[in-house]
Each structure stands twice: as structure tokens, then as C-alpha cells.
């Protein structure tokens, strides 16, 4: 949900500032990257603790996939929503 909200925020401000949405999206997404889980997964791998490595790696990958999925949902729906808004605005006038 947070990734979806941040991507919507980035898309809106990209239109206001007339800049690519990526320039706004990347700084806001960085704190959400699962650094802690990734760190502990690598630590477990270096200690040869396979069960803990698998657990932490799954958590890190799950968080990363959820983050990417939220961004992809909003990004892929942006153009159809813009077209719909344009059609509605055109019919108003």
C-alpha cells in the first residue's frame, strides 16, 4: 500500500513540476528498501547458517517484490486514468 501511495504522490508531483516521476519516486522509495533483512540474510550466509539465511532472504525478496508490485500497478494504470480524465474534462466543456 505504501508503494502505491508513494507512486501516486510521485506521479502527481511529476505533473506539477514537469519532471519525470522517477526523479521524485526514487528518493521516496529508498527508505522502504529492505536493507535490514538483506543485511541479516548476508550475515547468515557468511556464517553458513542456511535456515536463517533462507528465512531472511525470503523476507527481503518478499518486501522488494511487494514494493515493485505497488510501483508497477500505479505506473501501468497512469495512462488509462489520464485518458479517462481527459475524456471527462472534454465532455464538461
N, C-alpha and C positions, 0 to 999 in steps of 0.2 A: 504493500500500500504506500509506503514512504517513497519508493522509487517512482510510482505512478504520480504521486503528488509533486515530487521534485521535478519530474519531466514536464508536467503541465505548467508548473511555475516557470521553468526554463523556456518553454515554447512561447508563453505569453510575453515574458520579458525580451525574448529574442525579437518579437514583432515590434515591441515598443522601442527598443534600442537599435533596431535594424541591423542586427548582427546574427551570425549563425547560433543556433540553440546550443551547439556543443560548447561554445565559449562560456556559457552560463552553466550548463549541465555538469561539466567535468569538475569544477571546484566544489559544487554542492554534493557530488556523489562520493568524492574521496573519503570523507569521514565514515561512509557506510561500507567501504570495502572491508571484508572480514580479515583484517590483519592479525588480530589476536588468535583466531582459530588457525590461520595459516602458520603463524609462528609456532604455536604449540604442536601442530602436525609435523613441522620440520624438526622440531626439538625431539619429538618421539621417534622420528625416523633416524635421526643421528644417534639416539640411544638404543636403537634396534628394538623398540617396543612396538611391535606390529599392531596389536589390538588397539592401543591408544592412538597410533598413527592413523589407522583406518577410521576410527571414531572422529578424530579432529579433522581429518581431510574431508570426510563426508559432510561435516558441518560447514567447513569453509566453502566447499563446492556448492552445497545447497544454498547458502547465503548469496554466493556470487550468481548462481542461476536465477534466483528469485529477483535479484537486483536487475539483471539483464532482461528478464521477462517483463518486469514493470516498465522499463525504458522502451522495450520493443512494442509493447501494447500501445502506449501513447503515441510513439513515433509513427506506427503504421496506421493509426486512426486519424492522424492530424489532417491529411489531405481530404478524406471524405467529409470530415466535420467542417473544414474550411469551405468546401464546395456547398454543403448544406446551408451554412451561414450565408454564403454569397447568394444562393437562390432565395432564401427567406428575405434577405435585405433587399434584393431586387424586386420582389413582389410587393414589398411595403411601399415603395415609391412609385 
